Amino acid sequence: MKMKAQDYPAENELISVNGVPFRHRDIFNVIDDFYTRIQLDPVLQVPFRSVGDWPEHIQRLTHFWWVRFGGKPYLFNHYNPVLKHFFAGFNRELLTRWLSIFHETLQTHLTPEQATLWKLVSERMGEGLSMKNELFRREYESRDQDIRTDSGTS
């Protein structure tokens, strides 16, 4: 499903996170370069093969971070990150590699103050996603076990 843009922010439009300013263009530059790096990474390119439209993915993730940092939503975008990451094989090892590449990208495009703040936010979000992923995995495996038990194939 294609996203619909409404009131797309100007590339120089500013938002502030704890007093640290970010332009929409700053966020886009980080996300665009980061996902270029992901596509070239021998480990992370594997789970990201599920991305069918890279420009749309980059647009979606730019919007995600813009809104996360307090910007006004401009896309209609329903997305369930826990399910998406779970079925792509998300795990602690992939998160560590993802964060490493992401943090390198932040250093390339942002001021030290911006990079430090975004690094902290990304680490906390990664931990939250890891915990939710683990809970979902346990629930999923429990349901799978219940189905096998009910069908007599345990």
PENORUR-V792803 format. One line per field, one symbol per residue. ss: DSSP state (2 for helix, 1 for strand, 0 for the rest). Layout:
# PENORUR-V792803
ss: ???
This chain:
# PENORUR-V792803
ss: 0001100000000111100111122222222222222222000222222200022222222222222200000011000022222220000222222222222222222002222222222222222222222222222222222222220000
